[in-house]
Amino acid sequence: MTLLWILKKPVKNERLKRYKYDGLFADEPEVFEAFDETLNKSQYSSVFPIQMDKNEQLKKSAKSKEKFYTAEEMNVLMAHNRKKLKEAAERILSGEIKMNPSYKMKDKRRATQYSPFHSISAFDPMLEENDYYRIHPLSKEEIMKRLKEENDG
Protein backbone atom coordinates (compact mmCIF):
# COMPACT_ATOMS: atom_id res chain seq x y z
CA MET A 1 0.00 0.00 0.00
CA THR A 2 1.29 3.39 -0.91
CA LEU A 3 0.86 6.56 1.10
CA LEU A 4 -1.05 8.10 -1.81
CA TRP A 5 -3.55 5.20 -1.80
CA ILE A 6 -4.04 5.55 1.99
CA LEU A 7 -4.65 9.29 1.64
CA LYS A 8 -7.13 8.78 -1.22
CA LYS A 9 -9.10 6.04 0.58
CA PRO A 10 -11.34 8.43 2.62
CA VAL A 11 -12.07 10.42 -0.54
CA LYS A 12 -12.94 7.24 -2.41
CA ASN A 13 -15.24 6.05 0.41
CA GLU A 14 -17.01 9.43 0.54
CA ARG A 15 -17.55 9.31 -3.22
CA LEU A 16 -18.93 5.77 -2.95
CA LYS A 17 -21.34 6.84 -0.19
CA ARG A 18 -22.53 9.79 -2.28
CA TYR A 19 -23.37 7.49 -5.19
CA LYS A 20 -24.68 4.60 -3.11
CA TYR A 21 -26.95 2.40 -5.20
CA ASP A 22 -30.65 2.81 -4.48
CA GLY A 23 -33.00 0.47 -6.29
CA LEU A 24 -33.87 -3.20 -6.40
CA PHE A 25 -31.31 -5.80 -5.38
CA ALA A 26 -30.83 -9.47 -6.13
CA ASP A 27 -31.09 -11.31 -2.83
CA GLU A 28 -27.76 -13.08 -3.36
CA PRO A 29 -25.08 -12.25 -0.76
CA GLU A 30 -22.16 -13.44 -2.93
CA VAL A 31 -22.95 -10.65 -5.41
CA PHE A 32 -22.39 -7.95 -2.81
CA GLU A 33 -19.05 -9.33 -1.71
CA ALA A 34 -17.89 -9.50 -5.33
CA PHE A 35 -18.85 -5.90 -6.13
CA ASP A 36 -18.00 -4.14 -2.88
CA GLU A 37 -14.37 -4.13 -1.85
CA THR A 38 -15.14 -1.93 1.17
CA LEU A 39 -17.02 -4.62 3.12
CA ASN A 40 -15.37 -5.25 6.49
CA LYS A 41 -16.52 -6.81 9.75
CA SER A 42 -19.02 -4.69 11.69
CA GLN A 43 -19.26 -2.04 8.96
CA TYR A 44 -21.91 -0.83 6.57
CA SER A 45 -21.24 -1.14 2.86
CA SER A 46 -20.36 2.06 1.02
CA VAL A 47 -22.18 0.79 -2.07
CA PHE A 48 -25.19 -1.32 -0.99
CA PRO A 49 -27.71 -1.07 1.88
CA ILE A 50 -26.10 -3.96 3.78
CA GLN A 51 -23.79 -4.48 6.73
CA MET A 52 -21.32 -7.22 7.56
CA ASP A 53 -21.66 -8.28 11.18
CA LYS A 54 -18.84 -9.49 13.45
CA ASN A 55 -19.47 -13.08 12.27
CA GLU A 56 -18.97 -11.96 8.65
CA GLN A 57 -22.65 -12.49 7.85
CA LEU A 58 -24.33 -9.96 5.58
CA LYS A 59 -27.37 -8.19 7.00
CA LYS A 60 -29.80 -5.99 5.09
CA SER A 61 -30.43 -2.55 6.55
CA ALA A 62 -33.85 -2.33 8.18
CA LYS A 63 -35.27 0.31 5.85
CA SER A 64 -34.03 -1.49 2.71
CA LYS A 65 -35.34 -5.02 3.31
CA GLU A 66 -38.20 -4.40 0.88
CA LYS A 67 -35.71 -3.80 -1.96
CA PHE A 68 -34.25 -7.33 -2.02
CA TYR A 69 -35.82 -9.78 -4.47
CA THR A 70 -35.11 -13.41 -5.29
CA ALA A 71 -34.33 -14.41 -8.89
CA GLU A 72 -37.88 -15.74 -9.27
CA GLU A 73 -39.40 -12.49 -7.99
CA MET A 74 -37.14 -10.47 -10.34
CA ASN A 75 -38.35 -12.59 -13.27
CA VAL A 76 -41.98 -11.86 -12.32
CA LEU A 77 -41.22 -8.11 -12.14
CA MET A 78 -39.40 -8.12 -15.49
CA ALA A 79 -42.23 -10.04 -17.18
CA HIS A 80 -44.71 -7.49 -15.81
CA ASN A 81 -42.55 -4.60 -17.08
CA ARG A 82 -42.32 -6.18 -20.56
CA LYS A 83 -46.10 -6.56 -20.62
CA LYS A 84 -46.65 -2.93 -19.57
CA LEU A 85 -44.13 -1.62 -22.14
CA LYS A 86 -45.85 -3.60 -24.88
CA GLU A 87 -49.27 -2.27 -23.82
CA ALA A 88 -47.95 1.29 -23.80
CA ALA A 89 -46.38 0.87 -27.25
CA GLU A 90 -49.66 -0.51 -28.63
CA ARG A 91 -51.61 2.44 -27.18
CA ILE A 92 -49.15 4.95 -28.66
CA LEU A 93 -49.22 3.26 -32.07
CA SER A 94 -53.02 3.25 -32.02
CA GLY A 95 -52.98 7.04 -31.54
CA GLU A 96 -53.69 7.27 -27.83
CA ILE A 97 -51.54 10.05 -26.44
CA LYS A 98 -53.39 10.87 -23.24
CA MET A 99 -51.36 12.98 -20.85
CA ASN A 100 -51.30 11.66 -17.33
CA PRO A 101 -47.87 12.16 -15.77
CA SER A 102 -47.09 10.36 -12.54
CA TYR A 103 -47.59 11.85 -9.11
CA LYS A 104 -45.99 10.12 -6.13
CA MET A 105 -48.38 10.31 -3.22
CA LYS A 106 -45.69 9.61 -0.61
CA ASP A 107 -43.47 12.61 -1.32
CA LYS A 108 -45.85 14.67 -3.48
CA ARG A 109 -43.47 14.65 -6.49
CA ARG A 110 -44.74 15.21 -10.03
CA ALA A 111 -43.04 13.76 -13.11
CA THR A 112 -43.35 17.14 -14.82
CA GLN A 113 -41.94 19.09 -11.89
CA TYR A 114 -38.46 19.63 -13.35
CA SER A 115 -39.22 19.00 -17.03
CA PRO A 116 -37.74 21.50 -19.48
CA PHE A 117 -40.87 20.92 -21.59
CA HIS A 118 -43.32 21.90 -18.85
CA SER A 119 -44.30 25.16 -20.54
CA ILE A 120 -45.08 23.52 -23.90
CA SER A 121 -46.62 20.25 -22.70
CA ALA A 122 -50.07 21.84 -22.39
CA PHE A 123 -50.71 19.77 -19.27
CA ASP A 124 -53.01 21.61 -16.92
CA PRO A 125 -54.24 19.57 -13.94
CA MET A 126 -57.25 21.91 -13.65
CA LEU A 127 -58.63 20.58 -16.95
CA GLU A 128 -60.92 17.55 -16.67
CA GLU A 129 -59.11 15.65 -19.44
CA ASN A 130 -55.72 16.04 -17.73
CA ASP A 131 -55.12 14.02 -14.62
CA TYR A 132 -52.10 12.69 -12.78
CA TYR A 133 -51.43 8.98 -12.57
CA ARG A 134 -51.23 8.62 -8.81
CA ILE A 135 -48.55 6.29 -7.50
CA HIS A 136 -49.27 4.94 -4.03
CA PRO A 137 -46.46 3.30 -2.06
CA LEU A 138 -46.82 -0.48 -1.84
CA SER A 139 -44.91 -3.01 0.23
CA LYS A 140 -42.94 -5.74 -1.52
CA GLU A 141 -45.49 -8.23 -0.23
CA GLU A 142 -48.38 -6.25 -1.74
CA ILE A 143 -46.58 -5.87 -5.09
CA MET A 144 -45.89 -9.60 -5.37
CA LYS A 145 -49.45 -10.45 -4.27
CA ARG A 146 -50.95 -8.18 -6.94
CA LEU A 147 -48.67 -9.59 -9.66
CA LYS A 148 -49.56 -13.15 -8.64
CA GLU A 149 -53.29 -12.32 -8.78
CA GLU A 150 -52.80 -10.66 -12.17
CA ASN A 151 -50.96 -13.70 -13.55
CA ASP A 152 -53.45 -16.19 -12.07
CA GLY A 153 -56.53 -14.27 -13.16
C-alpha positions in Angstrom: 0.0 0.0 0.0 1.3 3.4 -0.9 0.9 6.6 1.1 -1.0 8.1 -1.8 -3.6 5.2 -1.8 -4.0 5.5 2.0 -4.7 9.3 1.6 -7.1 8.8 -1.2 -9.1 6.0 0.6 -11.3 8.4 2.6 -12.1 10.4 -0.5 -12.9 7.2 -2.4 -15.2 6.0 0.4 -17.0 9.4 0.5 -17.5 9.3 -3.2 -18.9 5.8 -3.0 -21.3 6.8 -0.2 -22.5 9.8 -2.3 -23.4 7.5 -5.2 -24.7 4.6 -3.1 -27.0 2.4 -5.2 -30.6 2.8 -4.5 -33.0 0.5 -6.3 -33.9 -3.2 -6.4 -31.3 -5.8 -5.4 -30.8 -9.5 -6.1 -31.1 -11.3 -2.8 -27.8 -13.1 -3.4 -25.1 -12.3 -0.8 -22.2 -13.4 -2.9 -23.0 -10.6 -5.4 -22.4 -7.9 -2.8 -19.0 -9.3 -1.7 -17.9 -9.5 -5.3 -18.9 -5.9 -6.1 -18.0 -4.1 -2.9 -14.4 -4.1 -1.8 -15.1 -1.9 1.2 -17.0 -4.6 3.1 -15.4 -5.3 6.5 -16.5 -6.8 9.7 -19.0 -4.7 11.7 -19.3 -2.0 9.0 -21.9 -0.8 6.6 -21.2 -1.1 2.9 -20.4 2.1 1.0 -22.2 0.8 -2.1 -25.2 -1.3 -1.0 -27.7 -1.1 1.9 -26.1 -4.0 3.8 -23.8 -4.5 6.7 -21.3 -7.2 7.6 -21.7 -8.3 11.2 -18.8 -9.5 13.4 -19.5 -13.1 12.3 -19.0 -12.0 8.7 -22.7 -12.5 7.8 -24.3 -10.0 5.6 -27.4 -8.2 7.0 -29.8 -6.0 5.1 -30.4 -2.6 6.5 -33.9 -2.3 8.2 -35.3 0.3 5.8 -34.0 -1.5 2.7 -35.3 -5.0 3.3 -38.2 -4.4 0.9 -35.7 -3.8 -2.0 -34.2 -7.3 -2.0 -35.8 -9.8 -4.5 -35.1 -13.4 -5.3 -34.3 -14.4 -8.9 -37.9 -15.7 -9.3 -39.4 -12.5 -8.0 -37.1 -10.5 -10.3 -38.4 -12.6 -13.3 -42.0 -11.9 -12.3 -41.2 -8.1 -12.1 -39.4 -8.1 -15.5 -42.2 -10.0 -17.2 -44.7 -7.5 -15.8 -42.6 -4.6 -17.1 -42.3 -6.2 -20.6 -46.1 -6.6 -20.6 -46.6 -2.9 -19.6 -44.1 -1.6 -22.1 -45.8 -3.6 -24.9 -49.3 -2.3 -23.8 -47.9 1.3 -23.8 -46.4 0.9 -27.3 -49.7 -0.5 -28.6 -51.6 2.4 -27.2 -49.1 5.0 -28.7 -49.2 3.3 -32.1 -53.0 3.3 -32.0 -53.0 7.0 -31.5 -53.7 7.3 -27.8 -51.5 10.1 -26.4 -53.4 10.9 -23.2 -51.4 13.0 -20.9 -51.3 11.7 -17.3 -47.9 12.2 -15.8 -47.1 10.4 -12.5 -47.6 11.9 -9.1 -46.0 10.1 -6.1 -48.4 10.3 -3.2 -45.7 9.6 -0.6 -43.5 12.6 -1.3 -45.8 14.7 -3.5 -43.5 14.7 -6.5 -44.7 15.2 -10.0 -43.0 13.8 -13.1 -43.3 17.1 -14.8 -41.9 19.1 -11.9 -38.5 19.6 -13.4 -39.2 19.0 -17.0 -37.7 21.5 -19.5 -40.9 20.9 -21.6 -43.3 21.9 -18.8 -44.3 25.2 -20.5 -45.1 23.5 -23.9 -46.6 20.3 -22.7 -50.1 21.8 -22.4 -50.7 19.8 -19.3 -53.0 21.6 -16.9 -54.2 19.6 -13.9 -57.2 21.9 -13.7 -58.6 20.6 -17.0 -60.9 17.6 -16.7 -59.1 15.6 -19.4 -55.7 16.0 -17.7 -55.1 14.0 -14.6 -52.1 12.7 -12.8 -51.4 9.0 -12.6 -51.2 8.6 -8.8 -48.6 6.3 -7.5 -49.3 4.9 -4.0 -46.5 3.3 -2.1 -46.8 -0.5 -1.8 -44.9 -3.0 0.2 -42.9 -5.7 -1.5 -45.5 -8.2 -0.2 -48.4 -6.3 -1.7 -46.6 -5.9 -5.1 -45.9 -9.6 -5.4 -49.4 -10.4 -4.3 -50.9 -8.2 -6.9 -48.7 -9.6 -9.7 -49.6 -13.2 -8.6 -53.3 -12.3 -8.8 -52.8 -10.7 -12.2 -51.0 -13.7 -13.5 -53.4 -16.2 -12.1 -56.5 -14.3 -13.2 
